[in-house]
């Protein structure tokens, strides 16, 4: 018997940005101005996804693709898929939403924007997120000292596409 998912993942639309920004403010200490979300939606629409439950946006992932030395192969220059922000409302967690958002965004960055690797920054104290990223094949490449506004370090994690 196939299990029906209780959520849908789809590309974000302009009218989702209010909900996305509200989720960002509610769940993450790092908040971005509205133009930053619009910029990513405009430039990388295939890699800006939302998760919906019962017609309500409960999570999002915002990504971009950059061109620079690869973290997974520093001698090479290539396209790096940057997972800029990922958040799921507390009441919608532990359902596989973040995992699916990550998988679908990585697929979009590779297929639509030619990403050769993926990378992200994560607080060294965010153990649930670190577990998720490791499960998806990411490895800590380096520590970014005092990366966050409150002085906490970040791991820069990366994996080949």
N, C-alpha and C positions, 0 to 999 in steps of 0.2 A: 504494500500500500504506500503510495507516495504521500509525503507530508506536505501540506499546503503552507507556504510561507505566509507569515502575517504582515509582511511589509513588501514594498515595491521600491526598487532602486531605479532612478531615471536621471537623465540630464537635467540640470537646474535651468530654470527660466528666470527672466528678469523679475517676475512677480513672486519668486521664492526668496529673494534676497532679504526681505524684511524678517522672515522666519529664520533664515540662516544667520543673520546678524544677531538676532535675539538668542539663538542657541549658542553662538560664539560667546556672547556676553554672560550668559547664564552658566556655562560649563567650563570656560577657559579663562585663566588670568590674562592671557595675551589677546588683546582686542585690536581690531583693525578699523580704520575709517571706511565709510561706505564706498568711497571711490575705489578702494583696494579690491573689494569683492567684485565690483562692477568690471574693473580692469581684467581680472582673471576670468570672469564669465565671458567677457567679450573676446579675449585673446585665446583662451583654451576651453571653449564650451564643452567639448567632448570629455574633458577631464575634470569638470566641475559637476559633481553629482549630488543628489539628495536622496534620502530614504524617507518614504511616507508610510504611515500606519493610519488606516481609517481616514485617508485624505488629508492627514496632518503631517507636515515635515517634522521629523524627529531626529534627523542627523544629516550631516553633509561631509563632503570631502572637496577641498579646493587645491588644485595643482597647477603647475606650470612646467614648461620645458626650457632648459637653459643649455648653452653651449660652452663647455669649459673642459679642463682636465677631469677625467673620470676618477671618482674615489675608489672604484673597484679595480682600476687599471691606470694608475697615475701617469704612466708614460704616454697614454693616449688621450686625445681630445675627442669629445663626442657629445651627444645629446643626453642630458641628465634630466630625468623626470623628478621634479621636486614636489613632494607632498607638503604643502604649505600649512594646511590646517585640516584637522579631522575631529569631529565632535558628534556625540550621540547623547540625547537627553538621558538623564539617569533612569527614568521610568521605562526607557526603551532598550536598556542595555541587556547583555547576556542572551541575545537572540541571534547573534551572528551578523548584525548590521554592520559593525565596523569592519569585520573581515570581508564582507561582500563589497562594501564601499572601496576598500583598499584594492581588492582583486580587480574590480571593474575599472577603477581609475588607472591602475597599472596597465591593464590591457589597452585602455584608450590612449594612454601616453605612448605606448609602443606602436600600436596600429595606426593612429592618426597623426602623431607628432614625431615618430621615429626615435623614441627614447631607447637608449642603449643600457641605461642603468636607472635605478630609482634611489632617491635619498630623502632623508627627513631629519629633523631635530626633535629630540624628546627629553623632557626633564629626567635627570638621573633618578629622581624619586618616584617616577610614574611607572611602577612595576607592572600594572595590568597592560599598559600600552607597550612596554618593552617586551612582555611575553607575546603579545599579538604580533609584533614586528618580527621577533625571532621565529615564530611559527610560520611566518610568510617568507622566511629566508634572509631577513636582514641581519647584518652583523654590525656591532659598534666599531666604527672606523677610528674615531678619535673623540676626546672630551673637549667641549668648547667651554672654557672657564667663564663663569659669571655671564652666561649667554642671555639669561632672562632678566627682566627688569628688576626683580627682587633679589638678584645676585646668584640664583641657583645655576649650577652647571647644566649643560645639555650633553647628551650623547649625539654625535652625528652617526646615523646608521645608514647603511647602503647595501644594495645587492644588484647583481647584473639583471638585465631585462630578460 
